[in-house]
Structures are given as C-alpha cells and as structure tokens.
Amino acid sequence: MSVRFPLIALLLAVALLAAISQQTSFFNSRTASAPPLIQQTAAPVAQASAAPVTEFAQLSERLSEPGGYFDTDNLISNESSYLHVMGKLRQMQLAGGAYLGVGPDQNFSYIAQLRPRVAFIVDIRRDNLLQHLWFKALFEMSRNRLEYLCLILGKPLPANPKQWDQRSIQQLTEYADTTPPKRELFEAAARTIRAKVITYGLKLKPEELDTIRRIHEQFFSAGLGLRFTSHGRGPRPYYPTWRDLLLEKDLTGRQTAYLAAEADFQFLKTMQEQNRIIPVVGNLAGDHALKAIAQLLAERKEKVTAFYTSNVEYYLMHDDSFDRFAENVKRLPREPQSVIIRSYFGNTWGASLSQSVPGYYSTQLLQTMESFVREYTSGGLRSYSDLISKQALDLK
C-alpha cells in the first residue's frame, strides 16, 4: 500500500496538470504544430488548443447587446442562392482569419468553405443566439452528418451509421425522408440538448430553454420540408425548404452546403467542441457588438476574412442607421481581399444585376470590404441601389 498510493497520487497530479494546460484562452493558445489563434492563417482550427467553455460564455455575453425585434423566425435561410459565391471564394483563395455572419445555419456552409480560426455569429434576435446554442449541442452530440440529421428530426440511426460517412447528401436526405420519425427519440434528444446547453454557462432564463426546445420541435414537426416564415405572413412560394438548401449547388455545379461532405461537418464539429463559433446578440448598426469585436480582433492582430450580412443592409438603409453600420465596418481589421457576402431579393428597387441567376429570386453578391469602405467614405453609397450595384465582384 505504501508503494501504490504515491504512484496513484503521481498519476492524478500528471492528469490534473494536463487538464489545466488545456484551459488556455483561445486568444493566447500555443501548440507545437500551430500558431496562436489570433493571426491570419489558414491552418485548420483543430490544430489549436480548445478554449474553455467559461471563456465562450464570457465572450458571448461581453460582446452582446440587448436583443431587438425582427418579424421572422429565421430558423433557416430564405436565400436559395446562398452558395453562388462559393466558386469565387475558392478562386480568391480566401481562408483562415475571422468570420462574421448573421442568421442560422447557412453560416456553417461559409465557415466550412473558408476554414476560419474563429467565427462570430452576430444577430439582433436573441433567439438566433439560442438557436446557435442548440446547433452547438447538436454538433457536439453527433458523430457524423447522419446522426446530426437524425437527432434533429427524431429519426432512428441505421445499424451501421459509420458506413454513411462516404455517402452523398442526397442519400442522407433520402434516408431522413423515408424513415419515420419517433417522438421518443425527439424527447430524448431534447432532454440531452437542454442539459448540455446549461453547461455552456450563459445566463439563460427558463423560458429561453423552452425556446430552444420550441426551435427543435419545429424542425422535428416539419422535417426537411421546413421553410423560413414571417410573423403574420405566410411563406412565400419561392422560399426554399431546408431540403432544398442542403441539396443546393454553387455556380460550378458543386454541392457545398455544410452537410454535403463529411470532412466539412467534422471541421465544424471540431470548431464547436473547441468553442470557436461564438453567438453574439447585436445590431450591426449598434453601439457595442461590432465595435467590441473589432477591438478584440485588433488587439489580437486578427483580420476578418469574410462578413456575411445577408440583406440586413436593406433594413439599415430603410431605418436611417446605415451610416452607423458603415462606421462599424470601417473599424473591423481586414485584408485587401476580405469580403462582404450579401443577399439581394429580386423585386427590390427594380435593379437588374449581372450576378442574378434565372430561377432564383435571391442573388448573392460579393464586395471587398476595402471597396465598401472606399465607396462609403467618398459618399458613393447614397441608396440601396448604389450599395448593390457598385463594386460587386463577378461570380462567373
């Protein structure tokens, strides 16, 4: 006994020191094979040390503003063209750095393409933050793409789920479509998600945990046929289903949604497990969130690679807060090729854009952040028409 106890104590001490060494800030981590996070690099995020979940919660709350109202549920995107920028992003060889975006899971497709070191999802709706906590739990619980879909949709896994890693997204959606859902599987997943979200350490009210369950319930009830909805208005016939979005292709004919390839899903899973996708509540024209992110990135010598704004700028133009947004963008550290990814909806302002694709009501646009700042500073962005028609990159 006098020999074994000291040995056990020594092993416990070594394990404790190893655990402590992992609890380093992801803004200061070092590894033998990877540079610090806050540095412009395309190195896979999996090479860096994980951020402690306490820092994830602290950052999310410190960077956030009070939530605001928007009259849509935004459970999924209504931008069927959202992947049309992917070929140009590959051509520009954009990778690494920091990613900023708004909205739900379309961000994951951009993140999987760009392989950033850190991502901030900034949205005026607090429900969007809650949905991203739900996504985080799902990624962490899922061993692969098929299990991710089954947990969301209440579907039983097949006997050999690992063998599905090499299957196409069409095969995964076909399995989800043809396999009956089970309420007991949904209930079990919902309980596990609730318990997991609580461990993230954000200050959540009981009704916010109920909101996370409600979000899950809507995916379970509608399945892959779920559509974007607006409060008080029915879904537009041109809004894509979740199935449509997952099966969508970019302009080169490649399927580049985040569930199209197992490697992309595993990259995102690692980012979530390492607490590197940080949801933030904030108005893009507000006084705190973007400014605080800009200051944080500047302090750590990080640059924004891409900023996905959807069509938020349309609303900012409408309520006369666009100038505040533009000033916030000016503060963000950037490279000459850093881009803004924006969405335009066809009938607005009657504009005809060369980037529009027949059969798509929405159009994706790319503009470098530098040209945006230059146009704004020179007084060239007086209207929404100016914004969507000037300096847009050719996607074809």
N, C-alpha and C positions, 0 to 999 in steps of 0.2 A: 504493500500500500504506500509506503514511504517513497517508492520509486514512481508509481503510476500517477499519483496526484500532481506532482510537479510537471510531469510530461503533459498531462491534460491541461493544466493551467497555462503551460507554454503555448500549446496549440490554440487555446482560446485567445490568448493575447495576440498571436500572429493573425488570427482571423479578425479580431477587432481592429487591429491596425490596418488590415487590408480593406475593411469596410469603411473606415474613416477616410482612407486615401481616395475612395470613390466619391465622397461627399464634397467635391470641389465645385466651385461655381463654374458653369459652362462658359462664363466670360473670362475665366482665368485658368482653365484646364490645360494641362500639358500631357502628352504621351510621347513615347519614343518614336512612334510612327506618324504622328500628326502634329501640325502646327496648332496654336491656340485658335479657338473658335472665331474670335473677332479679328479676322484677317481675310482679305479677299483671296479665296481659294476654291477650287472645285473638288477638293478632297471629300470623299464620302463622309457624311456625318457620323457613320458607325465607327470611324477611327478615333473619335474624340471621347473623352470621359463623359459619363452621364451627368446631367445637372440634378441636384437633389430636388425632390418634389416640393420641398418647402420654398425653394427659390422660384420654382414655377408659379406657385400660388402668390408669392410676394410680388413677383414681376407683373403678373396679370392684374393684380389689384392696384399696384402702384401706378401702372401705366394707364389704367382705365379712368373714364369719366362717368358721370351719371348717365344711365341709359335714356334713349329717346324713342319716339314712336315712328313706325313705318307701317303702311297699311297692307303689308303682305306677310305671308308666313315664312317665305324663303326657305322651306325645308329642302328644296332642290332648286337648281337654276332653271330659268326660262330661256336661256341663251343656247339655242341649238347649234349655233356657230362657234361655240366656245373653244373648240380645238383647232380652228382655222389658222391660228397664229403659230402652231407648233413647228411647222416646217421652217418658218422664218427664224424662230428662236434657235433651232438647230443650226441653221445656216450662219447665224450670228455667233454661234458657239458660246452662248451665254450660260454660265454655270457658277455655282458657289455663291458666296456673299449672303445677303439677307433678302428674304422675300416678304412683301407686304401684300395683303389681299383683303377683300370683303366677301361676305356671304358664306354659303355652306361648302359642300364637298367638291365643287369644281376647282377650288384651290388646290386640292390634292393632285389633280392632273398636272397643273402648272408646277407644283413643287416636285413631283416625280420627274418631270422633264428637266428642270433647272438644277436639281440636286443642291439646294442652298444649305448653308450650315445652320441657319436659324430662320424661323418664319413667324411673323406676327399677323394674326387674322383680326382686323380692326373693323368693327361694325357698330352702328348706332344702336342696334337692337340687342338688349341683354340676352334675349332668347337665343341669339346667334352664339354667344359665349356658352350658354348652356348646351346647345346642340354640339358644339365642338368638344365639350367635356364628355358628352355621350360618344362622339366619334373616338376620342382618345381611349376611353374604356374599351370600346369595341375592337380597336386595333390591338390593344394590349391583350385582350382575351382570345384573339383569333390566331390560329397557327398558319392560316393561309387565306387566300381570297374566298374560297368556297365556304369556309367556316364563318368568315365575316358576313357574307350574304345570308347564311343560314341563321346566324344569331339575330340579325336584323329582322328577318322575315319569318322567324319561328319555324324553320324547316329542319327536319332531321338530317344529320350527316349520313352519307353513304358509308358502307363498310370499310372502304379504303380511301379516305379523304386525301391522304398524301399523294396518291396517284393522280389527283386532279391538278397538281401544280403545273403541269405542262399543257393542260387543256386550254382551249380558246375561251375568250369571254362569251362567245355565242353558246358554247357548251355549258358554261356556268349558268347563264341566264335561262337556258332551256331546262336545266335541272331545277332551278328555282321556280320556273313557270309550271312545271309538270308535277312537282312534289307538293302534296297537300300540306298546308301549314298546321301546326298543332299549338293550341292555346297554352298547354302546359309548358312547352318549350319557350314560348314568349315570356311567360310568367317567371320561369327560372332565370332566363337571361336578364329580364328587367330587375329582378332582385339583386343579381350579381353586379349589374351596372350601377345600381343605386349605392351599394356598399363600396364599390370601387371609386366612384366619384367623390364620396365623402372623404376618402383617404387623400385626395389631392390637396385638401387644406384650404380651399377657398371658402369664404364666408357665404354660405348658401342658406336661404330660408327654406322651410319645409315645402312651401308652395313651389319653389324653384325645382326641388327634386321631383315634385309632382309634374312640373312642366317637362322635365326630361323624359319621364315615363309617357306623357302625352305625345311627345315627338316620336318616341319609339312605337307607340300604339298606332300612329298614323301610317308609318312605314309598314307595320305588320298588317293593318287592315287593307291598305291599297296595293301592297306588293310592289312589283316593278312597274305597275301602272300609275304610281303616284305622280301627280302633277303639281307644279307651282300654283298657288292660289292667292287671290287678293281678298281682303276682308270686304264683304258686301258686294263682291262681283264674282261671277262665275269664271272658271278657267277659260282662257281664250283657246280657240281650236288649234292655233299654231303653237301652243306651248308643248314642248316635248315631254314625254314620260321619262321616268328615271331609267327605264329600259333603253329608250332612245339615246339618252345621254351617255350611258355606259357603252353602247354599241357604235356611237358616232365615230367618224374618221376625220383626220386632218386633210388638208388640201392635197397632200401627196398620196392619199389613199390608205394611210396607216391608221390603225386603231391605237390611240394614245391616251384614252381615258385611264384613270389610275388603277382600275381593275383589269385592264387588258393584258398585263404581263405580271407574272408572279414576282419578278425582281423589283418592279416598281412598288408593289404592295409591301414587300419586305423592307424596302428603303423607308417607306412611310411608317411602317410599324416600328422600326428602329428609332426614327425621329420622335415618335410618340413616347416610346419607352424611355428615351433619354430626355424627355420633357423639353423638346426643342421646337414644338409648334405651340405658340402661346396665344390664346384668345384674349382679345382686349375689347372692352366696350369703349367706343369713341366715335364722335362726329369727325369726318375727315376735314371739316372746316372749323373744328372746335379749338378751344384754347389750351388743351392739355395733351391728349393722347399722341398725336403725330409729333408734336414738339418734344414730348418726353422720349419717344422712340428715337427721334433724330439726335437728341442729346446723348442718349445711351450709345447709339451706334458711333457717333463721332468720338466719344470718349474712348471707345474700344477699337477705333480705326477700322471700322467695318463699313462696307458700301452696300447700298441697295442695288440688287441685280434687276429686280422686276417689281412693279407695283400694279396690281390688278385692281382697277377701280370700278369695273362693271359699267353701269350707266349712272353712277352716283353724281357725276359732274352735271348731268342734265338737271337734276333736282337742285344742285347748288347754284346753278345759273338762275333757276326759277325763283329761289328764295333770297337772291342777292348775297349769298355767302361765298360765291366762287373766289373772290379775291382773297379771303382768309384761307381757303384751301390752297390756292396757288402759293401764298406765302409759306404755308406749311411744307409744300413740296420743295420749295427753294431751300429749306433747311435740311432736307434729307441728304446725307452723304451719298454720292453717286459717282459712277464712272461715265466716260463719254458714250458708251453703248448701253447704259442702263435704260430700261424701257418702262413705259406705262402701257398696260393692256386695258383697253376699254371696249365697251359694247355700245352699239347703236341700234335702235329699233326703227325699222324701215319707214314708217309714215311720218316720223317726227321731222318737222321743218321742211319736208319735201325735198330733202337733199338726195342726190344721186351719187353713189360712191363706187369707185372702181373696185374696191375690196368686197363689195356685196356679191353674194353667190346666189344664182337663181334657185328658188325653192326654199330659201332661208329668210325668215322675217328679220332676224337679228344679223348684225355684221360685227365682226371683231376687227379692231383697229390697233395698230402699234405705233407708238411715237417715242422717240428717245426723250428721256427726262430733260436732257440738255436743251433740245429744241423747244420743248414745252416752256421751260424757264425763259429761254430767249424770246419766244413769241410773246409771252405774258409781260415780260419786262419792257418790251418795245411797244406795248399797247396793242398787239395784234390779235388779242383774244377778247373781242367785244361781245361776241354772241356764241351760242352753242354751235351754230353753223360754222363759225370761224374755228372752233375747237375741233370739230370732227373732220374738217376739210383741209386743214393746214398741216403740213409736215408729216402726214401719215405715211408709213413705210409700205412699199409694195409687197404684198404677201405672196405673189405668184412668181 
